[in-house]
């Protein structure tokens, strides 16, 4: 069965973005950027793929489907990019965003849990939960794995990695990689 995997950057205080969606406060470096884009090319947005030696339409390797909340999708849309991950099936979960005039993007107005359960039964690669925190909170019971990029920065406020009801859920760390900029990537599986 396909897995739902939450791959996201997070600050020391648990935020994936600032109050206005900022994410440029994470201390990136060349080593980490190169490693991430080589290890997880599926997560590289279409407009950036040529910069990392990949064709925009190069097939995905492990993940062939991406789920995004409206706030995760809007930065691309504001730049005129309706299909930020053209190499994947793209679903935007939003009850307030109208239809998108792009056959590669489907807006789903309700019930992300039913969508994920349906997608998991279909043939294909794994499913990437791109964000955001409200969607991650709604899909917590469906998450199979997490890949968390932890950065040594305190945001002080913003969009939490998970938003929703109090629901302690145990995951087991399975691997960790440290980088020279103080960041870590940690892999977790559902306990």
PETAKA-V420267 format. One record per backbone hydrogen bond with DSSP energy under -1.0 kcal/mol. CO is the residue of the C=O (numbers start at 0). NH is the residue of the N-H. If there is no record, write none. Layout:
BEGIN
CO:NH  CO:NH
END
This chain:
BEGIN
2:126  3:143  3:144  4:128  5:146  7:148  9:150  10:13  13:160  14:10  16:158  17:20  21:17  25:27  28:32  29:33  30:34  31:35  32:36  33:37  34:38  35:39  39:42  40:43  44:47  44:48  48:51  48:53  49:52  54:57  61:125  63:88  64:127  65:90  66:129  67:92  68:72  69:73  72:76  73:77  75:78  75:80  76:79  83:45  84:87  88:65  89:105  90:67  91:107  99:101  101:104  103:89  105:91  107:93  110:114  111:115  112:116  113:117  114:118  115:119  119:1  125:63  125:64  126:4  127:66  128:6  130:68  131:135  132:136  132:162  133:137  134:138  138:141  143:189  144:5  145:187  146:7  147:185  148:9  149:183  150:152  152:11  158:15  169:190  171:188  174:186  176:184  178:181  182:178  183:149  184:176  185:147  186:173  186:174  187:145  188:171
END
